[in-house]
Amino acid sequence: MPKTITVRPRTAAGVDGPLASLGGLLRQWLPRQRWFAGKDRPVTDLSVLSVTELFPGCLHLLVHASHAPVPAPGGTAPPGDCYQLLLGLRERLAPRLERAFIGRATTGPLTGLAVYDALYDPRAASLLLERLRRPGTAGPLRFEADPGAPVPGGLPPRLLDAEQSNSSLVYGDAYILKLFRRIQPGVNPDLEVSAALAAQGCTRVPAPVAWFTTTAPRPATLGVLQPFLPDASDGWTLALAALAAGDDFTAEARALGRAMAEVHLALAEAFPPAGPGENGRTAEEMRARLDAAAHAVPGLKPFVPGLRAAFGALATCDTGPPAQRIHGDLHLGQVLRAGRDWFVIDFEGEPSRPLTERRAPQSPVRDVAGMLRSFDYAARQRRPWRPEWARRCREAFCAGYAARAGWDPRKKHALLRAHETDRAVYEVLYEARHRPDWLPVPMAAIERLAVWGG
């Protein structure tokens, strides 16, 4: 049985006791995690912002990992990030939890205890669901639920192993709990948007049934529980299967475009559009991101003049559809098909961007560009590359979108090219930091976008 640990939080500077036991272990463990954002910058300091004993043998922590500031064109990289951790504590670690092992504390109040990621522990995961089923508080943590959508108890948990920037627990193939790892103050769009769309009657997005937040050190969203679609397949898996079989994917792409247009229309109803887009300011922001990316990835530098030309064309073209709330990180991995229907998930936006920016109204063309880039990614997963497959999917998606939205992304040429270019620049920076082997995929698009006028 896990040893019961009682921790008394301290305000302001954090919690000294747990840090004395955990600091050294977490400095080694955090940078190895898929969701850790500062892999390219050493952790210079680690502080505990809040600690709550959820139940005996399980601590909920918010920790701040600091980095040395890195000056770069377009701004200075943030000095650190806040992360959410659920840590299990046991005197003896069961063999099934060895993969979750972080280390054994050798100092401080937790001396002698094995520390591990509690999300791998079925007992801890089950108790977390019970917290969500029964709204209430635990220290600064607040658990809430939709009274009209009760969640049954006793659902067996399993942790998804998929590569992602957060962690997800599936309960009984009926619900999925997304725990945000990198925490920023404010309401997370994944909760805000899915709740607003549910209120609009939009069935393309699973509605939240429970969630939990914190009030310390500042109010923030920590996790969201939604219905799970057990028989669904994500768009990325379906696209790769079609490519492997030599099958056409245009019918699926057209239906997906129509579904995305429906989501955009519902978003415009739930969050009133902000009016005409400000292309000049958007172009400046894109140029700043390009300069910062070229500073970090030298391979981009030869293409900078051509890419900047795409952003210059944006500044002088028509504004296009009104700015509104959008998905913000749309690609084939963010859509699911169950039966003949497409669903859209993960409205968190690009986790690397500030929360205020992710919640701000933006052109829906940005989402369209993200999906077009995703078709290109899929087509490059097998050799020889299938550019014609990607082109047909891109055309079909835009056609489906236009049929439902009432406007055609293909007729917003300069707007679409600028957003696709901006997305490719983001992809280059992401792949360079996290998946260097994938870097040739966005770099091929960079070369095309820098020299091709379309």
C-alpha positions in Angstrom: 0.0 0.0 0.0 1.2 3.5 -0.7 2.5 5.4 2.2 0.2 8.3 3.2 2.0 11.7 2.7 0.6 14.9 4.2 2.0 18.1 2.6 1.2 21.5 4.0 1.3 24.0 1.1 3.0 27.4 1.6 1.8 30.4 -0.3 3.8 32.8 -2.5 7.2 31.2 -3.2 6.0 27.6 -3.5 6.4 24.5 -1.4 9.8 23.8 0.1 9.2 20.3 1.5 8.3 18.4 -1.7 10.9 20.4 -3.7 13.6 19.2 -1.4 12.6 15.6 -2.3 11.5 16.0 -5.9 13.7 18.8 -7.4 16.6 16.7 -8.5 14.4 13.9 -9.9 12.1 16.3 -11.8 15.0 18.2 -13.4 16.2 14.9 -15.0 12.7 13.6 -15.8 10.9 16.6 -17.2 13.1 17.3 -20.2 12.6 13.7 -21.4 8.8 14.0 -21.6 7.1 14.4 -25.0 5.0 17.3 -23.7 7.9 19.3 -22.2 8.3 22.5 -24.2 11.8 23.5 -23.3 13.9 20.6 -24.7 16.3 23.0 -26.5 17.0 25.0 -23.3 18.4 23.6 -20.1 16.3 23.9 -16.9 18.0 26.5 -14.8 15.6 26.4 -11.9 12.5 24.4 -10.7 9.9 25.7 -8.3 6.7 24.2 -6.9 3.8 26.6 -7.3 1.1 24.5 -5.7 0.8 21.0 -4.2 -2.3 19.1 -3.3 -2.7 15.6 -1.9 -5.6 14.3 -4.0 -5.7 11.1 -2.0 -3.1 9.0 0.0 -0.1 8.3 -2.2 -0.9 10.8 -5.0 0.2 14.4 -5.2 -1.1 17.0 -7.7 1.6 19.6 -8.5 2.0 22.6 -10.6 5.7 23.3 -11.1 7.5 26.0 -12.9 10.6 25.1 -14.9 12.8 28.1 -15.6 15.2 28.5 -18.6 17.8 31.1 -19.4 16.2 33.7 -21.7 17.1 33.3 -25.4 17.0 36.6 -27.4 15.8 36.2 -31.0 14.3 38.2 -33.7 10.6 38.6 -33.1 11.0 38.5 -29.3 12.7 36.7 -26.5 11.8 33.1 -25.7 9.8 32.9 -22.4 11.9 32.2 -19.3 10.0 29.2 -18.4 6.7 27.3 -18.2 4.2 25.9 -15.7 3.5 22.1 -15.9 0.9 19.9 -14.3 2.1 16.7 -12.7 0.3 13.8 -10.9 2.9 12.0 -8.9 2.4 8.6 -7.2 4.4 7.8 -4.0 5.0 4.2 -2.9 7.5 2.4 -0.7 7.6 -0.4 -3.2 6.8 0.0 -6.9 4.7 -2.7 -8.6 6.3 -4.2 -11.7 3.5 -2.9 -13.9 4.5 0.7 -12.9 8.2 0.4 -13.8 7.7 2.4 -17.0 6.2 5.2 -15.0 9.1 5.3 -12.5 10.7 8.7 -12.0 13.2 8.0 -9.2 13.5 7.3 -5.5 13.7 10.3 -3.2 16.9 10.5 -1.2 16.3 13.7 0.7 13.5 15.7 2.2 10.2 14.5 3.6 9.7 11.9 0.9 13.0 10.1 1.5 12.9 6.5 0.6 9.7 6.6 -1.5 9.5 5.6 -5.1 8.1 8.5 -7.2 6.2 7.8 -10.4 3.8 9.3 -13.0 0.5 8.4 -11.4 -1.4 8.5 -14.7 0.0 5.0 -15.4 -1.5 3.8 -12.1 -5.1 2.4 -12.6 -5.9 3.0 -8.9 -4.9 6.7 -9.2 -6.6 7.1 -12.5 -9.8 5.6 -11.1 -9.8 7.9 -8.1 -9.3 10.9 -10.3 -12.4 10.0 -12.2 -14.3 9.8 -8.9 -13.2 13.3 -8.1 -14.7 14.4 -11.5 -17.9 12.6 -10.9 -18.5 14.3 -7.6 -18.0 18.1 -8.0 -16.1 19.7 -5.1 -12.8 21.1 -4.2 -9.4 19.9 -3.0 -7.2 22.7 -1.9 -7.0 25.1 -4.9 -8.4 22.5 -7.2 -12.1 22.7 -8.2 -13.9 19.8 -9.9 -17.1 20.5 -11.9 -19.5 18.5 -14.0 -22.5 18.9 -16.3 -25.5 17.9 -14.1 -27.3 16.8 -17.3 -24.7 14.3 -18.3 -23.9 12.0 -15.3 -20.8 9.8 -15.6 -21.1 6.2 -14.3 -18.5 5.0 -11.8 -16.3 1.9 -12.0 -15.0 2.5 -15.6 -11.6 0.9 -16.2 -8.9 3.5 -17.1 -6.2 3.2 -19.7 -3.6 5.8 -20.6 -3.2 6.6 -24.3 0.4 6.2 -25.6 -0.1 8.5 -28.6 2.5 11.3 -29.1 0.9 14.5 -28.0 1.5 17.7 -26.1 -0.9 16.6 -23.3 -1.9 13.3 -21.6 -5.2 11.5 -22.1 -7.0 8.8 -20.1 -9.8 6.7 -21.6 -12.4 5.3 -19.2 -14.3 2.2 -20.3 -14.1 3.3 -23.9 -16.9 5.7 -23.0 -15.1 8.9 -21.9 -11.7 10.5 -22.4 -10.0 12.8 -20.0 -7.4 15.2 -21.4 -5.0 16.6 -18.8 -3.2 19.7 -20.0 0.5 19.5 -19.2 1.6 23.0 -20.0 -0.6 25.3 -18.0 -1.3 28.9 -18.8 -3.6 31.2 -16.8 -7.1 31.5 -18.1 -9.8 29.4 -19.6 -8.4 26.8 -21.9 -10.0 27.0 -25.4 -10.6 23.2 -25.4 -13.1 23.6 -22.6 -14.4 27.0 -23.6 -15.0 26.2 -27.3 -16.5 22.7 -26.8 -18.9 24.0 -24.2 -20.0 26.9 -26.4 -20.5 24.6 -29.4 -22.5 22.2 -27.4 -24.8 25.1 -26.3 -25.2 25.9 -30.0 -26.3 22.3 -30.8 -23.2 21.5 -32.9 -22.8 17.8 -32.9 -19.4 17.8 -34.7 -17.6 18.4 -31.4 -17.9 16.1 -28.3 -19.4 18.2 -25.4 -17.6 18.4 -22.1 -19.2 16.4 -19.2 -16.7 17.3 -16.4 -13.6 19.4 -15.9 -11.3 20.6 -13.2 -9.5 23.9 -12.7 -7.2 25.6 -10.2 -7.3 28.9 -8.4 -3.6 29.0 -7.5 -1.2 30.4 -8.3 -3.7 31.9 -10.8 -7.0 30.5 -12.2 -6.4 28.0 -15.0 -8.0 25.0 -16.7 -6.3 21.6 -15.9 -8.4 18.9 -17.6 -11.6 18.2 -19.5 -13.6 14.9 -19.6 -15.6 14.3 -22.8 -17.4 11.4 -24.5 -15.0 9.0 -26.2 -15.7 7.6 -29.7 -14.4 4.1 -29.5 -15.1 3.1 -33.1 -13.7 6.3 -34.6 -10.5 6.6 -36.6 -8.5 9.8 -36.8 -8.0 11.4 -40.2 -4.3 10.8 -40.2 -4.7 7.1 -39.8 -7.4 6.9 -42.5 -5.3 9.0 -44.9 -2.2 6.8 -44.5 -4.3 3.7 -44.9 -5.7 5.1 -48.2 -2.2 5.9 -49.4 -0.9 2.5 -48.5 -3.7 0.8 -50.4 -3.5 3.1 -53.4 -7.0 4.3 -52.7 -8.6 7.7 -53.5 -9.4 9.9 -50.5 -11.3 12.7 -52.2 -14.8 11.7 -51.0 -13.5 11.7 -47.4 -11.7 15.0 -47.9 -14.8 16.7 -49.4 -17.0 15.5 -46.5 -14.3 16.7 -44.0 -14.3 20.1 -45.7 -18.1 20.4 -45.3 -17.9 19.3 -41.6 -15.2 21.9 -40.9 -17.3 24.6 -42.5 -20.2 23.6 -40.2 -17.9 24.0 -37.2 -16.8 27.4 -38.4 -20.4 28.5 -38.8 -21.3 27.3 -35.3 -18.2 29.1 -33.9 -19.3 32.3 -35.6 -22.7 32.0 -33.8 -21.2 31.1 -30.5 -18.5 33.8 -30.6 -19.6 36.8 -32.6 -17.0 37.6 -35.4 -14.7 40.4 -34.7 -15.2 42.2 -38.1 -12.9 42.4 -41.1 -9.4 40.9 -40.6 -6.5 43.2 -40.2 -4.2 41.8 -42.9 -1.4 44.4 -42.4 -1.0 43.5 -38.7 -1.3 39.8 -39.4 1.4 40.0 -42.1 3.7 41.7 -39.6 3.1 39.0 -37.1 3.9 36.4 -39.7 7.1 38.1 -40.7 8.2 38.3 -37.0 7.5 34.5 -36.6 9.5 33.9 -39.8 12.5 35.9 -38.6 12.5 34.1 -35.2 12.2 30.7 -36.9 15.1 31.5 -39.4 17.2 32.5 -36.4 16.6 29.1 -34.8 16.7 27.0 -38.0 19.5 28.3 -40.3 18.2 26.1 -43.2 15.3 28.5 -43.5 17.4 31.6 -44.2 17.9 31.1 -48.0 14.1 31.1 -48.4 13.3 34.1 -46.3 13.0 36.7 -49.1 10.5 34.5 -51.0 8.5 33.8 -47.9 8.3 37.4 -46.9 6.9 38.1 -50.4 3.9 35.9 -49.5 3.3 37.9 -46.4 3.7 41.2 -48.3 1.0 40.1 -50.7 -1.3 39.4 -47.7 -1.0 43.0 -46.6 -2.4 44.3 -49.8 -5.1 41.7 -50.6 -8.8 41.7 -49.7 -9.5 40.9 -46.0 -11.5 37.8 -46.8 -14.0 36.3 -44.3 -14.4 38.0 -41.0 -12.0 37.1 -38.2 -13.7 34.7 -35.7 -12.9 32.0 -33.2 -11.3 29.1 -35.0 -9.7 25.7 -34.2 -6.2 27.1 -34.4 -4.2 23.9 -34.9 -6.2 22.0 -37.5 -4.7 18.9 -39.1 -5.7 15.3 -39.9 -4.8 14.1 -36.4 -7.5 16.5 -34.9 -10.4 15.0 -36.7 -12.2 11.7 -36.2 -14.5 9.7 -38.4 -17.1 7.5 -36.8 -19.3 5.7 -39.3 -19.9 8.3 -42.1 -19.5 11.4 -39.9 -16.5 13.6 -39.2 -15.9 15.1 -35.7 -13.4 17.8 -34.7 -11.5 17.6 -31.5 -8.7 19.4 -29.5 -9.6 23.0 -29.7 -6.6 24.0 -27.5 -4.8 25.6 -30.5 -1.0 25.5 -30.9 0.3 25.0 -27.3 3.5 26.9 -28.0 1.5 30.1 -28.5 0.2 32.3 -25.7 -3.3 31.5 -24.5 -4.6 35.0 -25.2 -3.4 34.6 -28.8 -5.1 31.2 -29.1 -8.4 32.6 -27.9 -8.3 35.7 -30.2 -10.4 35.9 -33.3 -8.5 34.9 -36.4 -9.2 34.2 -40.1 -10.9 30.8 -40.7 -8.5 30.6 -43.6 -5.8 29.7 -41.1 -7.7 26.4 -40.3 -8.1 25.6 -44.0 -4.4 26.1 -44.5 -3.6 23.8 -41.6 -5.6 21.0 -43.2 -4.1 21.5 -46.6 -0.6 21.2 -45.1 -1.7 18.0 -43.4 -2.7 16.4 -46.7 0.8 17.3 -47.9 2.3 15.7 -44.8 0.4 12.5 -45.4 1.4 12.2 -49.0 5.1 12.4 -48.0 4.9 9.5 -45.6 5.5 6.9 -48.3 8.0 6.8 -51.2 7.6 7.7 -53.9 5.8 10.9 -52.7 2.3 11.2 -54.0 1.9 14.9 -54.8 -1.1 14.3 -57.1 -2.9 12.5 -54.2 -2.3 15.5 -52.0 -3.5 17.9 -54.7 -6.8 16.1 -55.2 -7.4 16.0 -51.5 -6.7 19.7 -51.1 -9.1 20.5 -54.0 -11.8 18.2 -52.6 -11.5 19.7 -49.1 -11.8 23.2 -50.4 -14.8 22.3 -52.6 -16.6 20.7 -49.6 -15.8 23.6 -47.4 -17.1 26.1 -50.1 -20.3 24.2 -50.6 -21.3 24.7 -46.9 -19.5 27.9 -45.9 -20.7 30.0 -48.9 -17.2 31.2 -49.8 -14.4 29.4 -51.6 -10.9 29.3 -49.9 -9.3 28.8 -53.4 -10.6 32.2 -54.5 -8.7 33.8 -51.6 -5.4 33.1 -53.2 -3.0 35.5 -51.4 -4.8 35.0 -48.1 -4.5 31.2 -48.4 -0.9 31.2 -49.5 0.2 33.5 -46.6 -1.5 31.3 -44.0 -0.1 28.1 -45.6 3.3 29.7 -45.6 3.0 30.7 -41.9 1.9 27.2 -41.0 4.9 25.7 -42.8 7.2 28.0 -41.0 5.7 26.9 -37.7 6.1 23.2 -38.8 9.8 23.8 -39.6 10.4 25.2 -36.1 8.4 22.4 -34.4 10.1 19.6 -36.3 13.6 21.0 -35.7 12.9 21.0 -32.0 11.0 17.8 -31.6 11.2 15.5 -34.6 14.3 16.3 -36.7 13.7 13.3 -39.0 10.5 15.0 -40.2 12.1 18.3 -41.0 12.3 17.6 -44.8 8.5 17.5 -45.0 7.8 21.2 -44.1 11.1 22.2 -45.8 9.8 20.9 -49.1 6.7 23.1 -48.7 8.9 26.0 -47.8 10.9 25.7 -51.0 7.6 25.5 -53.0 6.0 28.4 -51.3 9.1 30.6 -51.5 9.4 30.3 -55.3 5.9 29.4 -56.5 3.4 32.2 -56.9 0.5 30.0 -56.0 
